[in-house]
Amino acid sequence: MFPLLLLALPAQAQDLRFVVVGDTQTNGEHSSINWDVLPGLVEDMNAHDPVLGLFVGDLVGGTGSISGTVAQWEDFQTATADFSGTLLAVPGNHDVYGGSGTFEAWREMFPWLPTDDSPPGEGGVSYVWDVGDVRIISITSDQEVSNPYNVSADGLVWLSRVLSESDATHTFVMTHHPVSFSTEGGLGHTGDDFWQTLVAHDVVGMFAGHWHRYQPAQLGNGGATWETIIGTGGGWTGFEPIRPEQQRYGFLLVTVEGTEVVAEFYGDEDGDGHYDDLLDQFTMRSAAEPTAGLRLHYAFDDLNSEGLLPDDAPLGTGLHGELYGDAALVSDGASGSALSLDGSDDFAEGRALDAYRLSLKGDLTLSAWVRVDDLSSDTWGNAITCYATNDYYSEDEETNYAWWLSLESDGRPLAFWEYHNGNNVTVTAPEAPAAVTDGAWHHVAFVRDADRRTVQFYWDGEPLGDAEAFDQLPTGASRGLVYVGGDTLGTGSSDFNGDIDDLCVYDLLLGDEELAALAEGTGCAAVIEPEDEPDEPDDTDEPDDTDDPDDTDEPDDTDEPDDTDSTEETGDTEDSPARGVGTDSSDYSASKGGCAVVSTTGVGWLATLAWLSVVARRRELPSATER
């Protein structure tokens, strides 16, 4: 028996748990921070034992003097004094109202923030923080003297360098202003240098605030980087009426376990004053390939107990639709019932906290049945479905359309989306269907091929001419809702006059055979299900092994499960949770330290040396009192 050595060792270097929140400033009732929210957030953050807390700007309401701002930062430190991890922060525009000298005062207030490797003049506001093989980069998007709402030229060069020099497995960037507000902020759009620098270096996620909402999205234009707006720390929410479900106080919990990165948004759902309710969950990074399939399905056969259109897509999130105006269900649909619209301010809308999952910017198939009473002559009339929203800045990337399907005045299907700052991509079928307003049901679809950059339209299962080419895929579109039979906000100009049935949205390419099957009445889910495999040959005629004395202890093959009884998987994945929660809300382990039992054999000593090398690489984190 070899002796054992009990060593106190840190958790694996790639495992980490941290929290993120921004805009802990006043909500209009206080002068510095939101005292009604921030202390409670800290208490509920601590319940997850985070190693780090990332505060992404607008820590305070701000004043026009440095001394006034410093006094407010002292309030912030008082409110966060009990935070159990290490606090990292980047300033926001409210933090720099004092002007020249603000960054120096910031460094004095938060002396543990690094200053040894920063852009000129940005020590303590733009810096790198490594924990094992996870790198956190803070870069200020607010300058204390000039060029506000922007990353400095030196900062952009520095960002590229610290990303290039890093061998971290996972890298995260925090700043105050989001890229998706591309015309309001100064970071540019997803095609500009800042975002493309993140994409080129495979940054897992960028965290921002400024807008007092929760809004995650993969913005597109290459790569898989997430932007998560998490300005939910207490700032005023009264000026954003379009998406009230996003305007709730809470924090983001990010868990890194090996190759997996999972984000969870916690808030106060039950109104008990604690931010301990899991409201949303999404996977930021995984070694597993994402599953493509049916992401949204409205059958329009009935309403659920809440009076909403049920979404029963296997990979959907239950984005149930609400009827507006005179929209109603009628019994004579293409299959079962259908949605009936009179073309005047009636439509269906699907909204939820996690509606961002329908912002599909790559491969796409839209399919629906339509019975058209009348065709509007408006260019954007006769809308069948779209994903978008309007907001204060109508040409921001966040308000872009991710997809749109309508009919032209001659019946030709039209596809539409936007990229960068509201640049339009419009693709129209090269030929019109023979019959549209004949009182019959017709099947319409379009397929967007992201690699080939083509759109193929279909009518009643047949291609409408050849595929049409386009140049740009959609970007942004992070704040959208799903509309059926109308456009954003129900303005009436685009409303559909007729009936719509069996709307299907896929994030994969359907071919001619699948589209023909849909037009023949095959269900939206059934058309992409794999064919049943042939039954295994019956081995009952095989010689019986029981006469062999040496085989008496072998298990009998007849106890093996019969493959013919196996059931199809529903396609549910970690990226397709049930409404607001998720299929896996495991209590991840992310302790700051731990114990390991190491054998004194050669293998054990190698393990010990490996652990000690990890210890040597870890930055010594200041305690809560040292902060």
C-alpha positions in Angstrom: 0.0 0.0 0.0 1.5 3.3 -1.0 1.1 6.2 1.4 -1.3 9.0 0.3 -0.6 12.7 0.4 -3.6 15.0 1.1 -3.0 18.4 -0.5 -5.2 21.5 -0.4 -5.4 22.4 -4.1 -7.5 24.9 -6.2 -10.2 23.7 -8.5 -9.2 22.9 -12.0 -7.8 26.0 -13.7 -10.4 26.0 -16.5 -13.4 25.8 -14.0 -14.7 29.2 -12.9 -17.9 30.8 -11.8 -18.5 34.5 -12.0 -21.4 37.0 -12.0 -22.0 40.0 -14.2 -24.2 43.1 -13.8 -24.2 46.7 -14.8 -25.9 50.0 -14.2 -26.3 49.8 -10.5 -26.8 53.5 -10.6 -29.8 55.4 -9.2 -33.3 54.6 -10.5 -34.5 58.2 -10.1 -35.2 58.0 -6.4 -31.7 57.9 -5.1 -28.7 60.1 -5.8 -25.9 57.6 -6.2 -26.9 53.9 -6.4 -30.1 52.0 -6.2 -30.1 51.1 -2.5 -33.3 49.1 -3.0 -31.7 46.7 -5.4 -27.9 46.5 -5.2 -27.5 45.1 -1.7 -30.0 42.4 -2.5 -28.2 41.5 -5.7 -25.0 41.1 -3.8 -26.6 38.8 -1.2 -28.1 36.6 -3.9 -24.9 36.6 -6.0 -23.0 35.3 -3.0 -25.3 32.3 -2.8 -23.5 31.0 -6.0 -20.0 31.4 -4.5 -18.6 33.4 -7.4 -14.9 33.9 -7.8 -15.4 37.2 -9.6 -18.0 39.9 -10.0 -17.9 41.9 -13.2 -19.6 45.3 -12.9 -20.0 46.7 -16.5 -20.2 50.4 -15.9 -22.5 53.1 -14.6 -21.7 52.0 -11.1 -23.3 55.3 -9.9 -25.6 58.0 -11.0 -22.7 60.4 -11.4 -22.1 64.1 -10.9 -20.4 67.0 -12.6 -17.5 67.0 -10.1 -14.9 64.4 -9.3 -15.4 64.8 -5.6 -19.1 64.2 -6.0 -18.5 61.1 -8.1 -16.0 59.8 -5.5 -18.6 60.2 -2.8 -21.0 58.1 -4.9 -18.4 55.4 -5.5 -18.0 55.2 -1.7 -21.7 54.4 -1.6 -21.1 51.7 -4.2 -18.3 50.2 -2.2 -20.5 50.2 1.0 -23.3 48.4 -0.9 -20.9 45.8 -2.3 -18.7 45.4 0.8 -20.2 41.9 1.5 -19.5 40.6 -2.0 -17.7 37.3 -1.5 -15.6 37.3 -4.6 -13.2 39.8 -6.3 -14.9 42.8 -7.8 -13.8 43.9 -11.3 -15.3 47.0 -12.8 -15.2 49.2 -15.9 -16.5 52.8 -15.9 -19.6 53.9 -17.8 -20.6 57.3 -19.0 -22.3 58.2 -15.6 -18.9 57.4 -13.9 -17.0 59.9 -16.0 -19.2 63.0 -15.7 -16.5 64.6 -13.6 -14.2 65.0 -16.7 -10.4 65.2 -16.6 -8.9 63.4 -13.6 -11.7 60.9 -13.3 -9.6 57.9 -14.2 -7.0 58.8 -11.6 -9.7 59.1 -9.0 -11.0 55.7 -10.2 -7.6 54.1 -9.7 -7.4 55.5 -6.1 -10.9 54.2 -5.3 -10.3 50.7 -6.8 -6.5 50.1 -6.2 -6.6 46.4 -6.8 -7.5 46.8 -10.5 -4.4 46.2 -12.6 -2.4 49.1 -14.1 0.7 47.3 -15.3 -0.6 46.5 -18.8 -3.1 49.0 -20.1 -3.4 51.5 -23.0 -1.8 54.9 -22.3 -3.7 56.7 -19.6 -6.2 53.8 -19.1 -4.6 51.9 -16.2 -7.3 50.4 -13.9 -10.1 50.9 -16.5 -8.6 48.9 -19.4 -6.8 45.8 -18.1 -6.4 42.0 -18.1 -7.4 39.6 -15.3 -6.4 36.0 -15.7 -7.8 33.1 -13.6 -6.2 29.9 -14.7 -6.8 29.6 -18.4 -9.7 32.0 -18.4 -9.0 35.6 -19.4 -11.1 38.6 -18.5 -10.4 41.8 -20.5 -11.8 45.1 -19.3 -11.8 47.9 -21.9 -13.4 51.3 -21.3 -15.8 52.6 -23.9 -16.1 55.9 -22.1 -13.3 58.5 -22.2 -12.9 61.1 -19.4 -12.1 64.1 -21.7 -13.2 63.7 -25.3 -14.5 61.1 -27.7 -17.1 59.7 -25.3 -19.0 56.4 -26.0 -16.0 55.0 -27.8 -12.9 52.8 -27.4 -9.7 54.8 -27.9 -7.5 54.2 -30.8 -4.7 53.0 -28.4 -7.3 50.8 -26.7 -8.2 49.0 -29.9 -4.5 48.3 -30.6 -4.0 47.1 -27.1 -7.1 44.9 -27.2 -5.8 43.2 -30.3 -2.5 42.6 -28.7 -3.7 41.1 -25.4 -6.1 38.9 -27.3 -3.3 37.7 -29.7 -0.8 37.0 -26.9 -3.2 35.0 -24.8 -3.4 31.2 -24.8 -6.5 31.2 -22.6 -9.1 28.5 -23.3 -11.9 31.0 -22.8 -11.8 34.8 -23.1 -14.4 37.3 -22.1 -14.5 41.1 -22.7 -16.4 43.6 -20.6 -17.1 47.2 -21.5 -20.1 49.6 -21.0 -21.5 50.3 -24.4 -23.0 47.5 -26.5 -22.1 47.0 -30.2 -25.7 46.3 -31.1 -26.6 50.0 -30.4 -24.4 50.8 -33.3 -25.6 54.3 -34.2 -26.1 55.5 -30.6 -22.7 54.3 -29.4 -19.2 54.7 -30.9 -18.1 51.1 -31.2 -19.3 50.7 -34.8 -21.4 47.9 -36.1 -20.5 44.2 -36.4 -18.5 44.8 -39.5 -16.2 47.3 -37.9 -12.9 46.9 -36.1 -14.0 46.4 -32.5 -16.5 43.5 -33.0 -14.4 41.9 -35.7 -11.4 41.9 -33.3 -13.5 39.9 -30.9 -14.7 37.5 -33.5 -11.2 37.0 -35.0 -9.8 35.9 -31.6 -12.8 33.7 -30.8 -13.9 35.7 -27.7 -16.7 33.7 -26.0 -18.7 36.7 -24.9 -18.8 40.4 -24.5 -20.7 41.9 -21.5 -22.1 45.4 -21.7 -24.6 47.6 -20.0 -25.8 51.2 -20.7 -29.3 50.0 -21.6 -31.3 48.8 -18.6 -32.3 45.5 -19.8 -31.3 41.8 -20.2 -30.5 41.1 -23.8 -28.2 38.3 -25.0 -27.6 37.5 -28.7 -25.1 36.1 -31.1 -24.8 39.2 -33.4 -23.5 37.4 -36.5 -21.1 38.6 -39.1 -18.7 35.7 -38.5 -17.8 33.7 -35.4 -19.9 32.6 -32.4 -19.2 35.5 -30.0 -22.1 36.5 -27.7 -23.0 40.0 -26.8 -25.0 40.2 -23.5 -26.5 43.4 -22.4 -26.9 43.1 -18.6 -27.7 46.6 -17.4 -30.1 45.2 -14.8 -28.5 46.4 -11.6 -31.0 49.1 -10.6 -31.1 51.8 -13.2 -34.4 53.4 -14.3 -36.4 51.3 -16.7 -39.3 53.6 -17.4 -38.2 54.7 -20.9 -38.2 51.3 -22.7 -41.8 50.2 -23.1 -41.5 47.9 -26.1 -39.9 44.9 -24.3 -40.9 45.1 -20.6 -40.0 41.4 -20.1 -36.4 42.4 -20.6 -36.6 45.3 -18.1 -36.1 43.5 -14.8 -33.4 43.7 -12.2 -31.1 40.7 -11.8 -27.6 39.4 -12.6 -25.9 36.9 -15.0 -24.2 33.9 -13.6 -21.5 32.4 -15.9 -20.2 28.9 -15.3 -17.1 27.7 -17.0 -16.5 23.9 -16.8 -13.9 22.7 -19.2 -15.1 23.4 -22.7 -18.6 24.3 -21.6 -19.7 27.8 -20.8 -23.3 28.3 -19.6 -24.9 31.6 -18.7 -28.0 31.9 -16.4 -30.0 35.0 -15.7 -31.4 35.3 -12.2 -34.1 37.8 -11.1 -37.1 38.2 -8.8 -39.9 36.3 -10.5 -42.1 35.6 -7.5 -41.9 39.1 -6.0 -40.3 38.0 -2.7 -37.5 40.6 -2.9 -34.8 38.0 -3.7 -33.0 37.6 -7.0 -32.9 33.9 -6.8 -35.3 32.8 -9.6 -33.8 31.3 -12.8 -35.3 33.3 -15.6 -33.2 32.2 -18.6 -30.3 30.0 -19.5 -28.2 29.7 -22.6 -25.0 28.0 -23.7 -22.2 30.3 -24.7 -19.7 27.7 -25.7 -19.8 23.9 -26.0 -17.8 21.2 -27.7 -21.0 19.6 -29.0 -22.3 20.7 -32.3 -25.6 22.6 -32.0 -28.7 20.8 -33.1 -30.6 22.3 -36.0 -34.3 21.6 -36.7 -37.8 23.0 -36.2 -37.5 26.1 -34.0 -41.0 27.4 -34.1 -44.4 25.9 -35.0 -47.8 27.5 -34.8 -50.4 25.0 -35.8 -53.3 27.5 -35.1 -55.5 24.6 -34.1 -56.4 26.0 -30.6 -55.4 28.3 -27.8 -53.8 27.1 -24.6 -55.2 27.7 -21.1 -53.7 31.2 -21.1 -55.4 32.1 -24.4 -52.2 32.0 -26.4 -51.2 30.2 -29.5 -49.0 27.2 -28.4 -45.6 26.7 -29.9 -45.0 23.0 -30.0 -41.7 22.9 -32.0 -39.3 20.1 -30.7 -36.4 22.6 -30.5 -38.5 25.6 -29.6 -38.8 27.3 -26.2 -42.6 27.6 -26.0 -42.8 31.1 -27.7 -46.5 31.2 -27.4 -48.3 33.8 -29.6 -50.9 36.4 -28.5 -53.7 37.5 -30.8 -54.3 41.2 -31.4 -57.2 43.1 -33.0 -59.8 40.9 -34.7 -57.4 38.0 -35.2 -59.2 34.8 -34.6 -59.1 31.0 -35.2 -61.4 29.6 -37.8 -62.3 25.9 -38.3 -61.7 25.5 -42.1 -57.9 25.6 -42.1 -55.5 23.8 -44.4 -55.3 21.3 -41.6 -57.6 21.7 -38.6 -58.1 25.4 -37.7 -56.3 28.4 -39.0 -55.5 32.1 -38.1 -58.0 34.4 -39.8 -57.0 38.1 -40.4 -58.9 40.9 -42.0 -55.9 43.0 -43.0 -56.7 45.8 -40.6 -54.6 46.0 -37.4 -54.9 42.4 -36.5 -52.0 40.0 -36.1 -50.3 37.5 -33.8 -47.2 38.2 -31.7 -44.8 35.9 -30.0 -42.8 37.6 -27.2 -40.8 36.2 -24.3 -37.6 36.9 -22.4 -35.8 34.3 -24.6 -37.3 35.3 -28.0 -33.7 36.1 -29.0 -33.4 32.3 -29.8 -35.5 33.0 -32.9 -33.0 35.6 -34.3 -31.8 33.1 -36.9 -29.1 34.6 -39.1 -27.8 31.6 -41.0 -29.5 28.7 -42.7 -33.3 29.2 -42.6 -36.5 27.7 -44.0 -39.8 29.4 -43.5 -43.0 27.5 -44.4 -46.7 28.3 -44.1 -50.1 27.8 -45.7 -52.0 30.9 -46.9 -55.5 31.6 -48.2 -55.4 35.1 -49.6 -58.5 37.2 -49.7 -56.9 40.3 -51.2 -53.4 41.5 -52.0 -52.2 45.0 -50.9 -50.4 47.1 -53.4 -48.0 48.3 -50.6 -44.4 47.2 -51.2 -44.3 45.9 -47.6 -47.9 44.7 -47.5 -49.2 41.1 -47.1 -46.7 40.2 -44.4 -46.9 36.5 -43.5 -44.3 36.4 -40.8 -41.2 38.2 -39.6 -38.8 38.6 -36.7 -38.0 42.2 -35.7 -38.9 45.1 -33.5 -38.9 48.9 -33.6 -37.1 51.0 -31.0 -35.7 54.4 -30.3 -32.9 54.0 -32.8 -34.6 52.4 -35.8 -31.3 51.8 -37.7 -29.5 50.1 -34.8 -28.4 46.6 -35.4 -30.4 45.4 -32.4 -33.6 46.3 -34.2 -32.7 44.7 -37.5 -35.0 42.2 -39.2 -33.6 38.7 -39.0 -36.2 37.3 -41.4 -39.3 38.3 -43.2 -41.8 36.6 -45.6 -44.5 38.4 -47.5 -46.3 38.5 -50.9 -45.9 41.2 -53.5 -49.0 42.8 -55.1 -48.7 40.2 -57.9 -48.4 37.3 -55.5 -44.6 36.8 -55.7 -43.1 35.8 -52.4 -40.6 38.3 -51.0 -37.8 37.7 -48.4 -36.2 40.5 -46.5 -33.7 41.1 -43.7 -31.2 43.7 -42.5 -27.5 43.9 -41.7 -25.2 46.5 -40.0 -27.0 49.8 -39.4 -30.3 48.8 -41.1 -29.0 48.0 -44.6 -31.7 46.1 -46.5 -31.5 42.8 -48.3 -34.6 42.2 -50.4 -35.0 39.0 -52.5 -38.1 38.4 -54.6 -39.2 35.3 -56.4 -38.3 35.5 -60.1 -41.8 34.5 -61.1 -45.3 34.8 -59.8 -47.6 31.9 -58.9 -50.3 31.0 -61.3 -53.1 31.4 -58.7 -53.0 33.3 -55.4 -56.4 35.0 -54.6 -58.5 32.1 -55.8 -60.0 31.2 -52.4 -57.9 28.1 -52.2 -55.1 27.1 -49.7 -51.6 27.4 -51.0 -48.3 26.4 -49.5 -45.5 29.0 -49.6 -41.9 28.7 -48.4 -38.4 30.1 -48.8 -35.0 28.6 -48.1 -32.0 30.8 -47.3 -28.7 29.0 -47.8 -26.0 30.8 -45.8 -23.0 29.2 -47.5 -24.2 29.6 -51.1 -25.8 33.0 -50.3 -29.0 32.1 -52.2 -32.7 32.1 -51.6 -35.0 29.5 -53.2 -38.8 30.2 -53.1 -41.5 27.5 -53.3 -45.2 27.6 -54.1 -47.4 24.5 -53.6 -44.3 22.4 -53.2 -42.7 23.5 -56.5 -39.7 25.8 -56.9 -40.6 29.3 -58.2 -37.8 29.6 -60.8 -34.2 29.4 -59.9 -32.5 30.4 -56.6 -31.8 34.1 -56.2 -28.4 35.4 -55.0 -27.8 37.8 -52.2 -24.6 39.4 -50.7 -25.1 39.8 -46.9 -26.6 37.7 -44.1 -28.5 39.5 -41.3 -26.7 40.8 -38.3 -27.8 42.1 -34.9 -31.6 41.5 -34.6 -31.2 40.9 -30.9 -34.3 42.6 -29.7 -36.9 41.0 -31.9 -40.4 39.5 -31.5 -42.1 37.0 -33.9 -45.0 38.5 -35.8 -47.6 36.5 -37.9 -49.8 38.4 -40.4 -48.3 41.8 -39.6 -45.2 43.9 -39.0 -43.6 45.3 -35.9 -45.9 47.2 -33.5 -49.0 46.3 -35.6 -48.9 49.5 -37.6 -51.4 48.1 -40.1 -49.6 48.9 -43.3 -48.2 45.4 -43.7 -51.1 43.4 -42.4 -52.2 40.2 -44.2 -55.7 39.9 -45.5 -56.7 36.2 -45.4 -55.9 33.1 -43.4 -52.6 31.6 -42.3 -52.0 28.0 -41.2 -49.2 25.7 -40.0 -46.3 28.2 -39.7 -42.9 26.5 -39.4 -39.5 28.0 -38.8 -36.4 25.9 -39.2 -32.7 26.7 -38.8 -31.7 24.2 -41.4 -32.1 23.8 -45.2 -35.0 21.9 -46.5 -34.7 20.5 -50.0 -37.2 20.0 -52.8 -38.4 16.7 -51.5 -39.1 18.0 -48.0 -40.9 21.1 -49.4 -43.0 18.9 -51.7 -43.9 16.7 -48.7 -44.9 19.8 -46.7 -47.2 20.9 -49.5 -48.7 17.4 -49.6 -49.7 17.8 -45.9 -46.8 16.1 -44.1 -46.4 17.7 -40.7 -43.7 20.3 -39.9 -41.9 18.0 -37.5 -42.5 14.8 -39.4 -40.9 16.0 -42.6 -37.4 16.2 -41.0 -37.7 13.0 -38.9 -35.3 10.3 -40.1 -36.8 7.2 -41.7 -37.2 4.2 -39.5 -34.3 1.8 -39.7 -35.1 -1.7 -40.9 -35.7 -4.2 -38.2 -32.8 -6.3 -37.0 -32.9 -9.9 -38.4 -34.6 -12.3 -36.1 -32.0 -14.6 -34.5 -34.5 -17.0 -33.1 -33.3 -19.6 -35.6 -29.7 -19.4 -34.3 -28.4 -22.4 -32.4 -29.1 -22.3 -28.7 -26.0 -21.6 -26.6 -27.4 -23.1 -23.4 -26.0 -26.6 -24.2 -22.5 -25.3 -24.0 -21.4 -25.7 -20.4 -18.9 -22.9 -20.7 -21.5 -20.4 -21.7 -24.0 -20.9 -18.9 -22.9 -17.7 -17.2 -23.2 -15.6 -20.3 -26.2 -13.2 -20.4 -29.1 -14.3 -22.6 -29.3 -12.2 -25.7 -33.1 -12.2 -25.4 -32.7 -9.8 -22.5 -31.2 -7.1 -24.7 -33.6 -4.3 -25.6 -35.3 -4.6 -28.9 -34.2 -1.7 -31.2 -37.6 -1.7 -32.9 -39.1 -0.5 -29.6 -36.8 2.5 -29.3 -38.4 5.9 -29.5 -37.3 8.9 -31.5 -35.5 11.6 -29.5 -37.4 14.9 -29.4 -34.4 16.9 -30.2 -34.3 18.8 -26.9 -30.9 20.1 -26.1 -29.3 22.4 -23.6 -30.0 25.3 -26.0 -33.7 24.5 -26.1 -34.9 24.8 -22.6 -38.5 24.9 -21.5 -40.0 28.4 -21.0 -37.5 30.5 -19.2 -35.7 27.8 -17.3 -33.8 25.1 -19.3 -33.5 21.4 -19.4 -30.5 21.4 -17.1 -30.2 23.7 -14.1 -27.6 21.6 -12.3 -25.8 23.2 -9.4 -22.4 23.6 -11.0 -19.3 23.2 -8.8 -17.1 26.3 -9.0 -15.4 26.5 -5.7 -12.2 28.6 -5.3 -10.3 25.8 -3.8 -10.6 22.1 -3.0 -8.8 19.0 -1.8 -7.3 16.2 -3.9 -6.0 12.9 -2.7 -2.7 12.2 -4.6 -0.9 8.9 -4.7 2.8 8.9 -4.1 3.3 6.6 -7.1 5.0 8.1 -10.2 1.6 9.0 -11.7 0.5 10.6 -8.4 3.7 12.8 -8.2 3.1 13.9 -11.8 -0.4 14.9 -10.9 0.9 16.8 -7.9 3.5 18.7 -10.0 0.7 19.5 -12.5 -1.5 20.9 -9.8 1.4 22.9 -8.3 2.1 24.4 -11.7 -1.5 25.5 -11.8 -1.2 27.1 -8.4 1.9 29.0 -9.6 0.1 30.3 -12.6 -3.0 31.6 -10.7 -3.1 35.2 -9.8 -3.5 35.8 -6.1 -6.9 37.3 -5.7 -7.5 40.0 -3.1 -9.9 39.2 -0.4 -13.2 41.1 0.0 -11.6 43.3 2.7 -8.5 44.1 0.5 -10.8 45.3 -2.2 
